Amino acid sequence: MNYVGRFAPSPSGPLHAGSLVAALASWLDARAHGGRWLLRIEDVDTPRTVPGAAERIMGQLEALGLAWDGEVMWQSRRGDAYQAAFDSLAARGLIYGCGCTRREIADSALRGQAQPGTDGERPYPGTCRHGLPEGRQARAWRVRLPEGVERFKDRWLGPQEQDVAQAVGDMALRRADGLWAYQLAVVVDDAAQGVTDVVRGADLLSSTARQRVLGRLLGLPPVRYLHVPLILDAGSGLKLSKQNGAPAVDTSAPLEALKAAWNALGFPSFEAPDRAAFLREAAARWARRFP
């Protein structure tokens, strides 16, 4: 199977040190395996999209020498594909309307003493699974998830497992605001782009089991995963993110930025005269670590 990787930033701000680590790891894994590296702009959540951010991210990647293959995919233009996947699930009776608010879901989970996930997420308790309560209208549309533990091997973190039905519950595929959910969009798009390997930050590890389950319900081929460590802010200890005000990567010194990202991945420093030489050597070293 030919390797196809991808980098899929959300255009809510420019590339910062944390997202550069994920981009570099993804790029290196693709190049180390002689594969293609695709770019997808995950702008399905249009209220969070910052005008010009996608173009700035692409400019930053180019300045760093992280060239992508083929055309850029934009999630905001993929509504028909998401609708087709949704319809295929609905035709099999796997979709139902949910009238619950976020507060009601959280309160129900607390009453049931459901433990939140590592990201603070409360599982959906199935309130509307067997029909909307009287007087309620559907706000979101959920997929019926099968019972059972989902197991997979992460190429960095090793064996993983999650009982998605218990830990997550039936997840929303179309949100109350009418937008398609990230979980549906990413699964459909990975399959459409022929992605074989996803390399991304460990903050998305909790999404992996549910994405595998959803992909299987849609009859899509499985994907291999590798989740890299997160970069934390030295002061707050929080994950570097656009929401936390992480500064943009300084692309005026691309070699230094790449070296910092490489060190953040836990690899020792090495000398290189320029960014191209650095990337060639880094890809060779990555191939030895992740054959």
Secondary structure, DSSP 4 states (H G I P E B T S, - for coil): ---EEEE---SSS--BHHHHHHHHHHHHHHHHTT-EEEEEE---SGGGPPTTHHHHHHHHHHHTT----SPPEEGGG-HHHHHHHHHHHHTTT-EEEE---HHHHHHHHHHTTPPP-TTSPPPP--TTTT-PPTT---SEEEE-PPPSEEEEEETTTEEEEEEHHHHT-SPEEE-TTSPBPHHHHHHHHHHHTT--EEEEEGGGHHHHHHHHHHHHHTTPPP-EEEEEPPPB-TTT-PBP-TTTTPPBP-TTSHHHHHHHHHHHTTPPP---SSHHHHHHHHHHHHHHH--
